[in-house]
Amino acid sequence: MQLAAKIRADVSRWRVERSARRRLSAELAAFTSAADRVELEQVLDRHSSEEAREVRGILLRQDAVRF
């Protein structure tokens, strides 16, 4: 694969991943009440730390902005 084609493919993949992260972040922003967050934490606890890492990171960033 030529370098230019590889760069285009990488940029395209990055854009798709970025869009998915933004959608996930927007969806998680809806969980604002204490009960919502407890329920969300219970769901995350059912998954490995690696599987839940991205969601927990988003939640931490949102908490930092919120408080």
Secondary structure by P-SEA (a helix, b strand, c coil): ccaaaaaaaaaaaaaaaaaaaaaaaaaaaacccaaaaaaaaaaaaacccccaaaaaaaaaaaaaaac
